[in-house]
Amino acid sequence: MLSGSKEALVELAHYKMPFGKYKDRYLIDIPEYYYTWFRQKGFPKGKLGMMMQQMHEIKINGLEELIYTIKKRNLR
């Protein structure tokens, strides 16, 4: 599910939530429980839903530091 391309990870690191309680927050900064709730109820369709699924996988596997490193280095 998680795309291994550098470009996809950079985009994921800089993507912000476009709606709801966590609007305008980076996906990495949204708590894991939020993604778990969406996993149970259904992720949104399209690109956002795919990115949220990827972020859920990153969080449950303890790989957040990878995304924080990308953000810190300001890779784009």
C-alpha positions as CSV (number, residue, x, y, z in Angstrom):
1,M,0.0,0.0,0.0
2,L,2.8,2.5,0.9
3,S,4.4,3.9,-2.2
4,G,8.1,3.7,-1.9
5,S,8.9,6.5,-4.3
6,K,10.7,9.5,-2.9
7,E,8.2,11.9,-4.5
8,A,5.3,10.1,-2.9
9,L,6.8,10.3,0.6
10,V,7.8,13.9,0.2
11,E,4.2,14.7,-0.9
12,L,2.8,12.7,2.1
13,A,5.1,14.6,4.5
14,H,3.8,18.0,3.3
15,Y,0.1,17.1,2.8
16,K,-2.4,18.9,5.0
17,M,-5.8,17.8,6.0
18,P,-8.4,19.7,3.9
19,F,-11.4,19.4,6.3
20,G,-12.7,18.6,9.7
21,K,-11.4,18.8,13.2
22,Y,-7.7,18.7,12.0
23,K,-8.1,21.0,9.0
24,D,-4.8,22.6,7.8
25,R,-2.7,20.2,10.0
26,Y,-0.1,18.0,8.4
27,L,-1.3,14.4,8.2
28,I,1.7,13.3,10.3
29,D,0.5,15.6,13.1
30,I,-2.9,14.0,13.3
31,P,-3.3,11.4,16.1
32,E,-3.3,7.7,15.2
33,Y,-6.8,7.2,16.8
34,Y,-8.3,9.5,14.1
35,Y,-6.9,7.3,11.3
36,T,-8.1,4.2,13.2
37,W,-11.6,5.6,13.3
38,F,-11.5,6.3,9.6
39,R,-10.2,2.7,9.0
40,Q,-13.3,1.4,10.8
41,K,-15.7,3.8,9.1
42,G,-14.1,4.1,5.7
43,F,-11.4,6.4,4.4
44,P,-12.4,9.1,1.9
45,K,-12.3,8.3,-1.7
46,G,-9.4,9.4,-3.9
47,K,-6.0,10.7,-3.2
48,L,-6.7,12.0,0.3
49,G,-8.1,8.6,1.4
50,M,-5.0,6.8,0.0
51,M,-2.7,9.2,1.8
52,M,-4.6,8.8,5.1
53,Q,-4.3,5.0,4.7
54,Q,-0.6,5.3,4.1
55,M,-0.2,7.6,7.2
56,H,-2.2,5.1,9.2
57,E,0.3,2.3,8.2
58,I,3.2,4.6,9.0
59,K,1.9,5.4,12.5
60,I,0.9,1.8,13.5
61,N,4.4,0.6,12.4
62,G,6.2,3.4,14.3
63,L,7.7,5.0,11.2
64,E,6.7,8.6,11.9
65,E,10.4,9.7,12.2
66,L,10.8,9.0,8.5
67,I,8.1,11.6,7.7
68,Y,9.4,14.1,10.3
69,T,12.9,13.8,8.8
70,I,11.5,14.6,5.3
71,K,9.6,17.6,6.7
72,K,12.6,18.8,8.7
73,R,14.9,18.7,5.7
74,N,12.2,20.6,3.8
75,L,12.5,18.2,0.8
76,R,10.1,19.0,-2.0
